[in-house]
Amino acid sequence: MAETPRPAAAPSGARGAPSIISANLHIVGNLKTEGEIQVDGVIDGDVTAVSLTVGAHARIAGELVADDIIVHGQISGKISARQVRLAKTAKVVGDIVHEVLAIEAGSHIEGQLRRLDEEVKSRSEEPRRKAETVKLAEAKAAS
């Protein structure tokens, strides 16, 4: 019996072609890759990638996490990335956590903008704030 040839594995550290979600594709579910994704269709779910490009007619409802994100289309959900670029056709409804942020004139944003270092800092302070709130409530109850 003949053995089916297998594709050669990509060398470690080599960049492959980006995964493309074409305009006529609608995905319901989460996407995760260690590579690059270009979305021109519709995704109802979270997307995690190294690099993400959202096309002008694309729509994503979910959380986006990547090193680099370029948005030309519509996002409904939180964006977390080292670098975020919003093109003039971008419409984002949700918070953006970033290290570097570029916003072109004409883009639409409804949400909070926070630097990545501030987000990490607020997370580390949150348990302390909760403990202080509990102590304050206990003090009021005791008096």
Residue pairs with C-beta under 8 A, 6 or more apart in sequence:
10 16
15 35
15 36
16 35
18 35
18 36
18 37
18 38
18 51
18 53
19 33
19 35
19 36
19 37
19 38
20 37
20 38
20 40
21 27
21 31
21 37
21 38
21 39
21 40
21 41
21 43
21 58
22 40
22 41
23 40
23 41
23 55
23 57
23 58
24 41
25 41
25 42
26 41
26 42
26 43
26 44
27 41
27 42
27 43
27 44
27 45
28 44
28 45
29 44
29 45
30 45
30 46
30 47
30 48
30 62
31 37
31 43
31 45
31 46
31 47
31 48
31 49
32 47
32 48
32 49
33 48
33 49
33 50
34 49
34 50
35 49
35 50
35 51
36 49
36 50
36 51
36 52
36 53
37 47
37 49
37 51
37 52
37 53
38 52
38 53
38 55
39 47
39 52
39 53
39 54
39 55
39 58
39 60
39 73
40 55
40 57
40 58
41 58
42 58
42 59
42 60
43 58
43 59
43 60
43 61
43 62
44 61
44 62
45 61
45 62
46 62
46 63
46 64
46 65
46 77
47 60
47 62
47 63
47 64
47 65
47 66
48 64
48 65
48 66
49 65
49 66
50 66
50 67
50 68
51 66
51 67
51 68
51 69
52 64
52 66
52 68
52 69
52 70
52 81
53 69
53 70
53 72
54 60
54 69
54 70
54 71
54 72
54 73
54 75
54 90
55 72
55 73
56 72
56 73
56 87
56 89
57 73
58 72
58 73
58 74
59 73
59 74
59 75
59 76
60 73
60 74
60 75
60 76
60 77
61 76
61 77
62 76
62 77
63 77
63 78
63 79
63 80
64 75
64 77
64 78
64 79
64 80
64 81
65 80
65 81
66 80
66 81
67 81
67 82
67 83
68 81
68 82
68 83
69 79
69 81
69 83
69 84
69 85
70 85
70 87
71 79
71 84
71 85
71 86
71 87
71 90
71 92
71 107
72 87
72 89
72 90
73 89
73 90
73 91
74 90
74 91
74 92
75 90
75 91
75 92
75 93
75 94
76 93
76 94
77 93
77 94
78 94
78 95
78 96
78 97
78 111
79 92
79 94
79 95
79 96
79 97
79 98
80 97
80 98
80 116
80 119
81 97
81 98
81 99
82 98
82 99
82 100
82 116
83 98
83 99
83 100
83 101
83 102
84 96
84 98
84 100
84 101
84 102
85 101
85 102
85 104
86 92
86 101
86 102
86 103
86 104
86 107
86 109
87 104
87 107
88 104
88 105
88 106
88 107
89 106
89 107
90 104
90 107
90 108
90 109
91 107
91 108
92 107
92 108
92 109
92 110
92 111
93 110
93 111
94 110
94 111
95 111
95 112
95 113
95 114
96 109
96 111
96 112
96 113
96 114
97 114
97 115
97 116
97 119
98 113
98 114
98 115
98 116
99 115
99 116
99 117
101 113
103 109
114 122
